[in-house]
Amino acid sequence: MSKPFPVQAAIESKLSQHFNPSLLQVVNESHMHSVPANSETHFKVVVVSDLFTGKRSVARHQMIYKVLSEELAGPVHALAIHTYTDDEWQKTGAESPDSPTCRGGSKADQH
């Protein structure tokens, strides 16, 4: 398995430390967008934690935003967030939704 890039590693570390998740997936989806190779600008995170129990989606997302405020103020342009309790995760069949295809144009299309 390859070593994650610095931004991805920071995201993984912060989410692990703060949420103590039973499952954590941090996927660099930058390659799906019009960005330079090896970019760390677009991520999808799946966090399964009992800290989300009794909290609505907006509150859960705010918790993630707070923990990743430094990354969101800097290198991270887009963050797809999927949060679950253990029970909710089991009900999904242990699968997160696929991210949509990038709708932004490439730099070549801007002429």
Secondary structure as the mmCIF struct_conf table of DSSP 4:
data_model
#
loop_
_struct_conf.conf_type_id
_struct_conf.id
_struct_conf.beg_label_comp_id
_struct_conf.beg_label_asym_id
_struct_conf.beg_label_seq_id
_struct_conf.end_label_comp_id
_struct_conf.end_label_asym_id
_struct_conf.end_label_seq_id
HELX_LH_PP_P HELX_LH_PP_P1 SER A 2 PHE A 5
HELX_RH_AL_P HELX_RH_AL_P1 PRO A 6 PHE A 19
BEND BEND1 SER A 22 SER A 22
STRN STRN1 LEU A 23 ASN A 28
HELX_RH_3T_P HELX_RH_3T_P1 SER A 30 MET A 32
BEND BEND2 HIS A 33 VAL A 35
TURN_TY1_P TURN_TY1_P1 ALA A 37 ASN A 38
STRN STRN2 HIS A 42 VAL A 48
HELX_RH_3T_P HELX_RH_3T_P2 ASP A 50 PHE A 52
TURN_TY1_P TURN_TY1_P2 THR A 53 GLY A 54
HELX_RH_AL_P HELX_RH_AL_P2 SER A 57 VAL A 67
TURN_TY1_P TURN_TY1_P3 LEU A 68 LEU A 68
HELX_RH_AL_P HELX_RH_AL_P3 SER A 69 ALA A 73
TURN_TY1_P TURN_TY1_P4 GLY A 74 PRO A 75
STRN STRN3 ALA A 78 TYR A 84
HELX_RH_AL_P HELX_RH_AL_P4 ASP A 86 LYS A 91
TURN_TY1_P TURN_TY1_P5 THR A 92 GLY A 93
BEND BEND3 ALA A 94 ALA A 94
HELX_LH_PP_P HELX_LH_PP_P2 SER A 96 CYS A 102
BEND BEND4 GLY A 104 GLY A 104
HELX_LH_PP_P HELX_LH_PP_P3 GLY A 105 SER A 106
HELX_RH_3T_P HELX_RH_3T_P3 LYS A 107 GLN A 110
#
